[in-house]
Amino acid sequence: MYPIPKRPLLPRSLPVLWFLAIAIALASMRFLIADIALVMPFMLHHALERPILLYGHIALAPIALALLPLQFSTKLRLRRPRLHRWLGRLYGVMILLSGLSGFFLAFQTEMGPIAASGLASLAVAWLSTTAVAIYLATQRNIPAHRRWMIRSAALTLSAVTLRLYLPIGELTVGMDSAYPIICWACWVPNMFVAEWLIRRELSPSSAQPA
């Protein structure tokens, strides 16, 4: 049995973050109601040349994003633990499939090697942190599981930060210059924030190897 930290690992401003996550998840599914050439013209070449990879990523990653508020709900976890576990499995499968798709798509980007390496590294980190989180859950090491889920969530939320940075990049230096940087900036700072939250809130008396 592993002790659970008494202090919360996450900030109280989560409702705003969860609102953005759900809004981005819904907006990302817009290709379901309109031609992708109209709603995602920048993805059209992927849709024509590698549709399985593209739709495996853009259809499944939003589901993982939308599941985050549920997976971090204390009430759901305590009142419906079985549902929490099944949603966790669904979250893991969505990341497995969309992460692998995203990894291979990364090397097909037309924005250069810096963008490609940023997106591929994100996919590897996303898959890895989620795999560790799920493994720890199977071992009933809940404190460490929660910490790795925060890391996984930080990477899942790169979908949000990406969409916040894109218009800024377009309006400042232009997309050609900004996009390679954004492919790193959308997730690396997220990981620093996740580590800061974990280290700040984790009390020494409840610390377990992570």
Sine and cosine of phi, psi and omega as CSV:
sin_phi,cos_phi,sin_psi,cos_psi,sin_omega,cos_omega
0.00,0.00,0.77,-0.64,0.00,-1.00
-0.96,-0.28,0.75,-0.67,0.00,-1.00
-0.92,0.38,0.57,-0.82,0.02,-1.00
-0.99,-0.12,0.73,-0.68,-0.01,-1.00
-0.83,0.55,0.63,-0.78,0.00,-1.00
-0.98,0.22,-0.48,0.88,-0.05,-1.00
-1.00,-0.07,0.57,-0.82,-0.02,-1.00
-0.94,0.35,0.58,-0.82,0.01,-1.00
-1.00,0.04,-0.26,0.97,-0.13,-0.99
-0.90,-0.43,0.49,-0.87,-0.01,-1.00
-0.96,0.29,0.28,-0.96,-0.03,-1.00
-0.99,0.17,-0.12,0.99,-0.01,-1.00
-1.00,0.09,0.24,0.97,-0.05,-1.00
-0.84,0.54,-0.59,0.81,-0.02,-1.00
-0.80,0.59,-0.62,0.78,0.03,-1.00
-0.91,0.42,-0.68,0.73,0.00,-1.00
-0.91,0.42,-0.67,0.74,0.01,-1.00
-0.92,0.39,-0.58,0.81,0.08,-1.00
-0.87,0.49,-0.72,0.70,0.02,-1.00
-0.89,0.45,-0.64,0.77,-0.01,-1.00
-0.88,0.47,-0.73,0.68,-0.01,-1.00
-0.92,0.38,-0.64,0.77,0.01,-1.00
-0.89,0.46,-0.69,0.72,0.02,-1.00
-0.92,0.39,-0.63,0.78,0.02,-1.00
-0.87,0.48,-0.70,0.71,0.01,-1.00
-0.92,0.40,-0.68,0.73,0.00,-1.00
-0.90,0.43,-0.53,0.85,-0.02,-1.00
-0.94,0.34,-0.31,0.95,0.00,-1.00
-1.00,-0.04,0.22,0.98,-0.08,-1.00
-0.90,0.43,-0.33,0.95,0.03,-1.00
-0.92,0.39,-0.24,0.97,0.02,-1.00
-0.96,0.27,-0.39,0.92,-0.08,-1.00
-0.92,-0.40,-0.04,1.00,0.00,-1.00
-0.49,-0.87,0.34,-0.94,0.01,-1.00
-0.88,0.48,0.72,-0.70,-0.03,-1.00
-0.88,0.47,-0.45,0.90,0.05,-1.00
-0.90,0.44,-0.42,0.91,0.00,-1.00
-1.00,-0.02,-0.67,0.74,-0.12,-0.99
-1.00,-0.10,-0.39,0.92,0.03,-1.00
-0.66,-0.75,0.88,0.48,-0.06,-1.00
-0.87,0.50,-0.46,0.89,0.01,-1.00
-0.95,0.32,-0.21,0.98,0.02,-1.00
-0.97,-0.26,0.04,1.00,-0.12,-0.99
-0.88,0.47,-0.64,0.77,-0.02,-1.00
-0.91,0.42,-0.56,0.83,0.08,-1.00
-0.93,0.37,-0.64,0.77,-0.01,-1.00
-0.89,0.46,-0.56,0.83,-0.02,-1.00
-0.99,0.14,-0.58,0.82,-0.13,-0.99
-0.99,-0.15,-0.53,0.85,-0.05,-1.00
-0.57,-0.82,0.90,0.43,-0.11,-0.99
-0.89,0.46,-0.56,0.83,-0.03,-1.00
-0.91,0.42,-0.70,0.71,0.03,-1.00
-0.90,0.43,-0.69,0.72,-0.04,-1.00
-0.88,0.47,-0.81,0.59,-0.07,-1.00
-0.95,0.32,-0.46,0.89,0.11,-0.99
-0.89,0.45,-0.49,0.87,0.01,-1.00
-1.00,0.03,-0.80,0.60,-0.14,-0.99
-0.97,0.23,-0.27,0.96,0.03,-1.00
-1.00,-0.03,-0.49,0.87,-0.11,-0.99
-0.99,-0.16,-0.57,0.82,0.02,-1.00
-0.86,0.51,-0.65,0.76,0.05,-1.00
-0.89,0.47,-0.49,0.87,0.04,-1.00
-0.92,0.40,-0.70,0.71,0.06,-1.00
-0.86,0.51,-0.66,0.75,0.01,-1.00
-0.89,0.45,-0.68,0.73,-0.02,-1.00
-0.94,0.35,-0.39,0.92,0.00,-1.00
-0.98,0.20,-0.31,0.95,-0.08,-1.00
-0.82,0.57,-0.75,0.66,-0.01,-1.00
-0.85,0.53,-0.58,0.81,0.02,-1.00
-0.94,0.33,-0.68,0.74,-0.05,-1.00
-0.93,0.37,-0.43,0.90,0.01,-1.00
-0.98,-0.17,0.19,0.98,0.04,-1.00
-0.99,0.16,0.90,-0.44,0.01,-1.00
-0.90,0.44,-0.65,0.76,-0.01,-1.00
-0.88,0.48,-0.71,0.71,0.00,-1.00
-0.90,0.43,-0.68,0.73,-0.04,-1.00
-0.89,0.46,-0.62,0.79,-0.04,-1.00
-0.99,0.13,-0.62,0.78,-0.08,-1.00
-1.00,0.06,-0.54,0.84,-0.03,-1.00
-0.76,-0.65,0.92,0.39,-0.07,-1.00
-0.88,0.48,-0.57,0.82,0.02,-1.00
-0.91,0.41,-0.68,0.74,0.05,-1.00
-0.89,0.46,-0.65,0.76,0.04,-1.00
-0.85,0.53,-0.69,0.73,-0.02,-1.00
-0.92,0.38,-0.66,0.75,0.00,-1.00
-0.93,0.37,-0.61,0.80,0.08,-1.00
-0.92,0.40,-0.55,0.83,0.08,-1.00
-0.90,0.43,-0.64,0.77,0.06,-1.00
-0.90,0.43,-0.67,0.74,0.03,-1.00
-0.89,0.46,-0.69,0.73,0.05,-1.00
-0.84,0.55,-0.72,0.70,-0.01,-1.00
-0.89,0.45,-0.67,0.74,0.00,-1.00
-0.91,0.41,-0.66,0.75,0.02,-1.00
-0.87,0.49,-0.65,0.76,0.00,-1.00
-0.95,0.30,-0.61,0.80,0.05,-1.00
-0.85,0.53,-0.77,0.64,-0.07,-1.00
-0.96,0.28,-0.71,0.70,-0.03,-1.00
-0.96,0.29,-0.53,0.85,0.03,-1.00
-0.92,0.38,-0.68,0.73,0.06,-1.00
-0.90,0.44,-0.67,0.74,0.04,-1.00
-0.88,0.47,-0.70,0.72,0.01,-1.00
-0.90,0.44,-0.59,0.81,0.02,-1.00
-0.87,0.48,-0.74,0.67,-0.03,-1.00
-0.96,0.29,-0.54,0.84,0.07,-1.00
-0.91,0.42,-0.54,0.84,-0.06,-1.00
-0.83,0.56,-0.61,0.79,-0.06,-1.00
-0.98,0.18,-0.05,1.00,0.03,-1.00
-0.98,-0.22,0.04,1.00,-0.01,-1.00
-0.90,0.43,0.52,-0.86,0.02,-1.00
-0.99,-0.12,0.15,0.99,-0.09,-1.00
-0.99,-0.17,0.19,0.98,0.13,-0.99
0.98,-0.18,0.15,-0.99,-0.10,-1.00
-0.93,0.37,-0.50,0.87,0.01,-1.00
-0.92,0.40,-0.70,0.71,0.05,-1.00
-0.90,0.44,-0.70,0.72,-0.02,-1.00
-0.87,0.49,-0.72,0.70,-0.02,-1.00
-0.92,0.38,-0.56,0.83,0.05,-1.00
-0.91,0.42,-0.72,0.70,0.00,-1.00
-0.93,0.37,-0.64,0.77,0.02,-1.00
-0.92,0.40,-0.65,0.76,0.03,-1.00
-0.90,0.43,-0.63,0.77,0.07,-1.00
-0.86,0.51,-0.71,0.70,-0.02,-1.00
-0.88,0.47,-0.69,0.73,0.00,-1.00
-0.90,0.44,-0.71,0.71,0.00,-1.00
-0.90,0.43,-0.65,0.76,0.01,-1.00
-0.88,0.48,-0.75,0.66,0.01,-1.00
-0.89,0.45,-0.67,0.74,-0.09,-1.00
-0.93,0.37,-0.74,0.67,-0.03,-1.00
-0.90,0.43,-0.62,0.79,0.01,-1.00
-0.93,0.37,-0.64,0.77,0.02,-1.00
-0.89,0.46,-0.67,0.74,0.03,-1.00
-0.90,0.43,-0.68,0.73,0.00,-1.00
-0.87,0.50,-0.69,0.72,-0.01,-1.00
-0.93,0.38,-0.66,0.75,0.03,-1.00
-0.87,0.50,-0.70,0.71,-0.01,-1.00
-0.90,0.44,-0.56,0.83,0.06,-1.00
-0.90,0.43,-0.64,0.77,0.02,-1.00
-0.92,0.39,-0.42,0.91,0.03,-1.00
-1.00,0.01,0.02,1.00,0.00,-1.00
0.89,0.45,0.38,0.93,0.10,-1.00
-1.00,0.01,0.98,0.22,-0.16,-0.99
-0.91,0.41,-0.67,0.75,0.03,-1.00
-0.85,0.52,-0.72,0.69,0.02,-1.00
-0.93,0.37,-0.60,0.80,0.06,-1.00
-0.84,0.54,-0.71,0.71,-0.01,-1.00
-0.89,0.45,-0.64,0.76,0.00,-1.00
-0.91,0.41,-0.65,0.76,0.03,-1.00
-0.96,0.29,-0.46,0.89,0.11,-0.99
-0.93,0.38,-0.55,0.83,0.09,-1.00
-0.90,0.44,-0.65,0.76,0.04,-1.00
-0.90,0.43,-0.69,0.73,0.05,-1.00
-0.88,0.47,-0.69,0.73,-0.01,-1.00
-0.89,0.45,-0.63,0.78,0.02,-1.00
-0.86,0.52,-0.60,0.80,0.02,-1.00
-0.98,0.22,-0.61,0.80,0.08,-1.00
-0.87,0.49,-0.60,0.80,-0.01,-1.00
-0.96,0.27,-0.03,1.00,0.13,-0.99
-0.87,0.49,-0.41,0.91,0.08,-1.00
-0.89,0.46,-0.54,0.84,0.03,-1.00
-0.97,0.23,-0.77,0.63,-0.04,-1.00
-0.90,0.43,-0.57,0.82,0.07,-1.00
-0.83,0.56,-0.72,0.69,-0.06,-1.00
-0.97,0.25,-0.32,0.95,0.12,-0.99
-0.98,0.21,-0.58,0.82,-0.06,-1.00
-0.99,0.15,-0.50,0.87,-0.09,-1.00
-0.84,0.54,-0.77,0.64,0.01,-1.00
-0.91,0.42,-0.53,0.85,0.05,-1.00
-0.90,0.43,-0.70,0.71,0.03,-1.00
-0.89,0.46,-0.66,0.75,-0.01,-1.00
-0.90,0.44,-0.64,0.77,-0.08,-1.00
-0.99,0.15,-0.26,0.97,-0.04,-1.00
-0.97,-0.24,-0.98,0.21,-0.09,-1.00
-0.98,-0.19,-0.09,1.00,-0.03,-1.00
1.00,-0.08,0.48,-0.88,-0.13,-0.99
-0.92,0.40,-0.60,0.80,-0.03,-1.00
-0.87,0.50,-0.62,0.79,0.01,-1.00
-0.99,0.12,-0.59,0.81,-0.12,-0.99
-0.98,0.17,-0.59,0.81,-0.18,-0.98
-0.86,0.52,-0.72,0.69,0.03,-1.00
-0.85,0.53,-0.61,0.79,0.03,-1.00
-0.94,0.35,-0.66,0.75,-0.02,-1.00
-0.89,0.46,-0.53,0.85,0.00,-1.00
-0.89,0.45,-0.34,0.94,0.13,-0.99
-0.99,-0.17,-0.67,0.75,-0.09,-1.00
-0.92,0.39,-0.38,0.93,-0.04,-1.00
-0.96,0.29,-0.26,0.97,-0.04,-1.00
-0.73,-0.68,-0.49,0.87,-0.02,-1.00
-0.90,0.44,-0.76,0.65,0.08,-1.00
-0.86,0.51,-0.56,0.83,0.05,-1.00
-0.84,0.54,-0.64,0.76,-0.01,-1.00
-0.93,0.37,-0.59,0.80,0.06,-1.00
-0.90,0.43,-0.65,0.76,0.04,-1.00
-0.90,0.44,-0.67,0.74,0.02,-1.00
-0.87,0.49,-0.71,0.70,0.00,-1.00
-0.91,0.42,-0.61,0.79,0.03,-1.00
-0.89,0.46,-0.70,0.71,0.03,-1.00
-0.88,0.48,-0.69,0.72,-0.04,-1.00
-0.91,0.42,-0.74,0.67,-0.05,-1.00
-0.94,0.35,-0.54,0.84,-0.02,-1.00
-0.95,0.32,-0.68,0.73,-0.16,-0.99
-1.00,-0.03,-0.31,0.95,-0.08,-1.00
-0.98,0.19,0.91,-0.41,-0.02,-1.00
-0.98,0.22,0.56,-0.83,-0.02,-1.00
-0.84,0.55,-0.55,0.84,-0.07,-1.00
-0.93,0.36,-0.37,0.93,-0.04,-1.00
-0.92,-0.38,0.10,0.99,-0.08,-1.00
-0.93,0.36,0.66,-0.75,0.10,-0.99
-0.75,-0.66,0.46,-0.89,0.02,-1.00
-0.83,0.56,0.72,-0.70,0.01,-1.00
-0.89,-0.46,0.00,0.00,0.00,0.00
